[in-house]
Amino acid sequence: MKRFILIPAILLLLFTSCKKDPDPIGQGLTDAMARDSLYYLMDYWYYWYNVMPAVNKDNYKNPYELMEALRYKPLDRWSFVADYNEFIAEMEGDFVGHGIMIRIDESGKARIGLIYSRSPLYALGVRRGWVVKSINNVDIAPIIISNNSAAYNAVLGESKEGVTNTFVFEMPDGQVFTISSTKTKFSVNTVLHYDTLHLSTGVTGHLVLESFILPTSDELATAFAFFKSNNVKDLILDMRYNTGGYLSIAQTLASYIAGSVATPVNVPFAKLIYNDINQNYNFLYPFKTTVYPLSLTRLVVITSRLTASASEAVMNGLSPFLEIIGIGDTTNGKPMGMNGWSVGEKYYYWPVTFKMVNNNDEGDYFDGLPPLKYVPDDVTRDFDDRNELCLKEAITYLETGSVSTKGFYPSVRQPWSSEKPGWINRGLTIVP
């Protein structure tokens, strides 16, 4: 987005498009210049521009520090500054690491919560649910539980190719393995799993989706072609680890699901509402015509506190047109979105610039979207295991029309760690 009407002319030179050719401007960019550009940008485009803290920009060394100072903290948990190259790589699906997320189960054990299928550990047979007994002879569970990122990074080392770690794993059957894994660069798969479940009510699709980044479009097309060819009647959409991404891809997912339910021209999936000085940029994201529409009347969504932003937009955007049944935990609570500005091919600024509402003008779910029934993330089992607590509850609802009366689970915090940058785990709904 290139809208700089009220930004001083000298600062226009700092903002560049996402081109791949060498950028001579970035070579002369100083932290002070970048900081100043962020200051003027926030003063005009930031959704909460009129309640930002009053600061002296010269007191901050770089745009990272200034963004933290300017955020309207009562509501904004998300605005961020990213390294330009890191951001581009992340959203294109490039990943450097072992390809895992570690989650703490209810007994305090560290387990593999997710693992990408192209990762080095996956190739060695590691799967979701395996206990991580130690990494480099260190018990990693207490470190994750205490949220000690410095200690965690000291154990795992830098996020770069060639760094080797020694893992001791315990499989579900009790076997213990020691595996040496070297961090590599690979492309992630955002569809972690898809299959069909043959239930008493008919064929049900089952999709586990981790994010909305560029590779997601092709992966969704493959999954929904499979669902369409198998004549699925219902869908269980597992977004428990989906922290968001591109709104346009969330729009595509919602359109696959809604199909003919929302086919009239320009029926809104989401409405984008900017601050009071940028109302002329308000924008409508309509449902789209897709090749593999399911035209569902109900959707079961598995959620957690990590379910954020674009994934919440899918739930909110579909809710006027079909029944949404939540299983798991209350979602993160991000009804806001961002536009991005690249600066000298050194920084990428992503301030909150708009809020999202659905066709009924419903939004403002800052407290998250609550489930119909709270069920903990059963990290002891893989996503396709029908005894996994969330999947089991979703199946119960589809077959009986109600959640089970047995199994009351109190809401508990389940700590986790990820190899991804912190900004992507905050929850993203972004317009490129």
Stockholm file with secondary structure:
# STOCKHOLM 1.0

chainA/1-432         MKRFILIPAILLLLFTSCKKDPDPIGQGLTDAMARDSLYYLMDYWYYWYNVMPAVNKDNYKNPYELMEALRYKPLDRWSFVADYNEFIAEMEGDFVGHGIMIRIDESGKARIGLIYSRSPLYALGVRRGWVVKSINNVDIAPIIISNNSAAYNAVLGESKEGVTNTFVFEMPDGQVFTISSTKTKFSVNTVLHYDTLHLSTGVTGHLVLESFILPTSDELATAFAFFKSNNVKDLILDMRYNTGGYLSIAQTLASYIAGSVATPVNVPFAKLIYNDINQNYNFLYPFKTTVYPLSLTRLVVITSRLTASASEAVMNGLSPFLEIIGIGDTTNGKPMGMNGWSVGEKYYYWPVTFKMVNNNDEGDYFDGLPPLKYVPDDVTRDFDDRNELCLKEAITYLETGSVSTKGFYPSVRQPWSSEKPGWINRGLTIVP
#=GR chainA/1-432 SS CCCCTTSCHHHHTTEECSCCSCCHHHHTCCHHHHHHHHHHHHHHHCTTGGGSCCCCGGGCSSHHHHHHHHSCTTTCSCCEEEEHHHHHHHHTTEEEESCEEEEECTTSCEEEEEECTTSHHHHTTCCTTCEEEEETTBCCHHHHHTTCHHHHHHHHCCSSTTCEEEEEEECTTSCEEEEEEECEEEECCSEEEEEEEEETTEEEEEEEECCBSTTHHHHHHHHHHHHHHTTCSEEEEECTTCCEEEHHHHHHHHHHHHGGGGCSTTCEEEEEEECTTCGGGCEEEECCCCSSCCCCSEEEEEECTTCCTHHHHHHHHHTTTSEEEEEESCCCCCCEEEECEEETTTEEEECEEEEEECTTCCCCCTTCCCCSEECCCCTTSCTTCTTSHHHHHHHHHHHHSSCCSSCCCCCCCCCEEESSCHHHHTCEEEEC
#=GC SS_cons         CCCCTTSCHHHHTTEECSCCSCCHHHHTCCHHHHHHHHHHHHHHHCTTGGGSCCCCGGGCSSHHHHHHHHSCTTTCSCCEEEEHHHHHHHHTTEEEESCEEEEECTTSCEEEEEECTTSHHHHTTCCTTCEEEEETTBCCHHHHHTTCHHHHHHHHCCSSTTCEEEEEEECTTSCEEEEEEECEEEECCSEEEEEEEEETTEEEEEEEECCBSTTHHHHHHHHHHHHHHTTCSEEEEECTTCCEEEHHHHHHHHHHHHGGGGCSTTCEEEEEEECTTCGGGCEEEECCCCSSCCCCSEEEEEECTTCCTHHHHHHHHHTTTSEEEEEESCCCCCCEEEECEEETTTEEEECEEEEEECTTCCCCCTTCCCCSEECCCCTTSCTTCTTSHHHHHHHHHHHHSSCCSSCCCCCCCCCEEESSCHHHHTCEEEEC
//
